[in-house]
Amino acid sequence: MEAVATPLIISWLFLCAFQDVHQRRISNFLTLPVFIFSLIWLLWQGSTLSGEPAMQGATAALIAVALTLPGFLAGKMGAGDIKMMLAFALLAGPMPLLWAFVLAAVTMLLWRISSGHLWNLLPAQVRGYAWTLSPEQRHKLPYAPFIFLGAAICLPFS
């Protein structure tokens, strides 16, 4: 199952990012079924979808809460971000979670620095859809697109 896990996880994160970039929210329709599936898989198979032992999945879930809860309490992250990260942790395990989190921070920083120059190069339809990424919004960027990028970079190597 591990060979199928990476494209499935990346595809799901893409859907979360696609919604977050347009609506600045991630619906429970995208997060809760995946969370429930990942939890059932973990308990039934004794491993994450990507093949990590169940204890690693549980550890990853605790790490996800520890990394996202402060942002939620400070008003910088939404509940959808926490549910997405929790499901991602149960699917992938701790190392992909940590790498995706670090790479998300790096890509978010790079976007904040370069969005003023790159934004006008994007087609008008993209700018209209992805309004949450505009330079005016750079202090309240959606989180899922950057987690998607971080995961897309690190998951194929884990």
Secondary structure by P-SEA (a helix, b strand, c coil): cccaaaaaaaaaaaaaaaaaaacccccccccaaaaaaaaaaaaacccccccccaaaaaaaaaaaaaacaaaaaaccccaaaaaaaaaaaaacccaaaaaaaaaaaaaaaaaaaccccccccccaaaaaaacccccccccccccaaaaaaaaaaccccc
